[in-house]
């Protein structure tokens, strides 16, 4: 049950962040960052079942979506 709640919360955060980014995400220019983090998020969630890695890649994917790729500034 705890895992389901955390996965549901994670998905809600993703939807909110993606919606908030809106048009900015469409014109961000670097889709590779977001796509790479989406794949890493998916792998951590489904294949490795690692909640810490799943959360880490979710946060990085949100950063890419809002135009602040991880490792590029603070």
MODELLER restraints for C-alpha pairs under 7 A, 6 or more apart:
rsr = mdl.restraints
at = mdl.atoms
rsr.add(forms.Gaussian(group=physical.xy_distance, feature=features.Distance(at['CA:14:A'], at['CA:62:A']), mean=6.91, stdev=0.5))
rsr.add(forms.Gaussian(group=physical.xy_distance, feature=features.Distance(at['CA:17:A'], at['CA:62:A']), mean=6.25, stdev=0.5))
rsr.add(forms.Gaussian(group=physical.xy_distance, feature=features.Distance(at['CA:18:A'], at['CA:65:A']), mean=6.70, stdev=0.5))
rsr.add(forms.Gaussian(group=physical.xy_distance, feature=features.Distance(at['CA:21:A'], at['CA:65:A']), mean=6.62, stdev=0.5))
rsr.add(forms.Gaussian(group=physical.xy_distance, feature=features.Distance(at['CA:21:A'], at['CA:66:A']), mean=5.40, stdev=0.5))
rsr.add(forms.Gaussian(group=physical.xy_distance, feature=features.Distance(at['CA:24:A'], at['CA:66:A']), mean=6.95, stdev=0.5))
rsr.add(forms.Gaussian(group=physical.xy_distance, feature=features.Distance(at['CA:25:A'], at['CA:65:A']), mean=5.41, stdev=0.5))
rsr.add(forms.Gaussian(group=physical.xy_distance, feature=features.Distance(at['CA:25:A'], at['CA:66:A']), mean=6.21, stdev=0.5))
rsr.add(forms.Gaussian(group=physical.xy_distance, feature=features.Distance(at['CA:28:A'], at['CA:67:A']), mean=5.95, stdev=0.5))
rsr.add(forms.Gaussian(group=physical.xy_distance, feature=features.Distance(at['CA:33:A'], at['CA:64:A']), mean=5.91, stdev=0.5))
rsr.add(forms.Gaussian(group=physical.xy_distance, feature=features.Distance(at['CA:33:A'], at['CA:69:A']), mean=6.80, stdev=0.5))
rsr.add(forms.Gaussian(group=physical.xy_distance, feature=features.Distance(at['CA:34:A'], at['CA:61:A']), mean=5.30, stdev=0.5))
rsr.add(forms.Gaussian(group=physical.xy_distance, feature=features.Distance(at['CA:34:A'], at['CA:64:A']), mean=5.18, stdev=0.5))
rsr.add(forms.Gaussian(group=physical.xy_distance, feature=features.Distance(at['CA:34:A'], at['CA:65:A']), mean=6.14, stdev=0.5))
rsr.add(forms.Gaussian(group=physical.xy_distance, feature=features.Distance(at['CA:37:A'], at['CA:57:A']), mean=5.77, stdev=0.5))
rsr.add(forms.Gaussian(group=physical.xy_distance, feature=features.Distance(at['CA:37:A'], at['CA:60:A']), mean=6.54, stdev=0.5))
rsr.add(forms.Gaussian(group=physical.xy_distance, feature=features.Distance(at['CA:37:A'], at['CA:61:A']), mean=5.04, stdev=0.5))
rsr.add(forms.Gaussian(group=physical.xy_distance, feature=features.Distance(at['CA:38:A'], at['CA:61:A']), mean=6.25, stdev=0.5))
rsr.add(forms.Gaussian(group=physical.xy_distance, feature=features.Distance(at['CA:40:A'], at['CA:57:A']), mean=6.32, stdev=0.5))
rsr.add(forms.Gaussian(group=physical.xy_distance, feature=features.Distance(at['CA:41:A'], at['CA:54:A']), mean=5.26, stdev=0.5))
rsr.add(forms.Gaussian(group=physical.xy_distance, feature=features.Distance(at['CA:41:A'], at['CA:57:A']), mean=5.00, stdev=0.5))
rsr.add(forms.Gaussian(group=physical.xy_distance, feature=features.Distance(at['CA:41:A'], at['CA:58:A']), mean=5.94, stdev=0.5))
rsr.add(forms.Gaussian(group=physical.xy_distance, feature=features.Distance(at['CA:44:A'], at['CA:50:A']), mean=5.62, stdev=0.5))
rsr.add(forms.Gaussian(group=physical.xy_distance, feature=features.Distance(at['CA:44:A'], at['CA:53:A']), mean=5.89, stdev=0.5))
rsr.add(forms.Gaussian(group=physical.xy_distance, feature=features.Distance(at['CA:44:A'], at['CA:54:A']), mean=5.08, stdev=0.5))
rsr.add(forms.Gaussian(group=physical.xy_distance, feature=features.Distance(at['CA:45:A'], at['CA:51:A']), mean=6.91, stdev=0.5))
rsr.add(forms.Gaussian(group=physical.xy_distance, feature=features.Distance(at['CA:45:A'], at['CA:54:A']), mean=5.42, stdev=0.5))
rsr.add(forms.Gaussian(group=physical.xy_distance, feature=features.Distance(at['CA:60:A'], at['CA:70:A']), mean=6.13, stdev=0.5))
rsr.add(forms.Gaussian(group=physical.xy_distance, feature=features.Distance(at['CA:63:A'], at['CA:69:A']), mean=5.51, stdev=0.5))
rsr.add(forms.Gaussian(group=physical.xy_distance, feature=features.Distance(at['CA:63:A'], at['CA:70:A']), mean=6.58, stdev=0.5))
